Amino acid sequence: MTITVKCFASLAPLQPKNAGAFPIAPGETVARVMERLRVPEGGASLIFVNNVHRQPDTVLRDGDTVGFFPPLGGG
């Protein structure tokens, strides 16, 4: 099973070389993918799976697209 991983802004350096076909195990969650990518604790404030906001405990399926966005600031 594979997914597409997209890491944005300051998380871009964590995007794997095989981002278009990142292997996952059956039942793997977004949180486990974040661990594998070494996303720091609190490093992804927004998570999207197939363009829908999701939580780290979301179970991924073959063909999903996961996007990670860091906390954004402004002022």
N, C-alpha and C positions, 0 to 999 in steps of 0.2 A: 504494500500500500504506500502511496506517496501523496504529498500535499505540496502546495506552492507556498513559500514563505516570503513575506515582504517586510523588511525592517526600514522604518523611515527616520529621517532627521538624525539625531545623535546615535540612534540604534543601527544605522546603516552599516557600520563596520562589522556588526555581528551577523549580517546576512550571509548564509553559507553559500559556497560556490555551487552547490547543487540545489539552489533555492527553487528551481522549477520542478524538481522531482525529489523533494526531501523525504526520505523513508520514515515511516512511522509503523508502530506495532498496533495490532487490533486493540481498541480500547484506550489508546494513548490520549492524554488530555493536553490542552493548551499549556497548562502549567508544566508538564513534563517536557514539552518542546522548548519552553522558555529556559528550563534547567539545562537542556542539551545545548542551547545556543549561548548559555551563560549570560542571560539577561539579568542584570543586577536586581536585587530586591527593590521593588517600587520603580523600576526602570521603565516599565511599560504601563502607562496610565490608561491607554485605550487599546482594546483588543477587538479586532473585527474578524469574523469567520464568514466568508462568502458575503462580505459587505454588510453584515449585521453585527451590532455591538454584542459581545459575549463576555463571559467570565472565564477565569483560568480553569475552572473545573469542567469546562465544555469538552466533551468527548469528540474527537475528530474522526472524520470518515475519509475514505479514499477519494482523492480529487478535490478536497477542500482547499480554499485559499485563506491563509491566515495573515493578517497585518498587525504589526506592533508599532505603536506610536508612543514616544516618550512624553513625560509631562511637558506642557507648553507654558511658557511665561510671556508676559507682555506688560505693557505699561506706558 
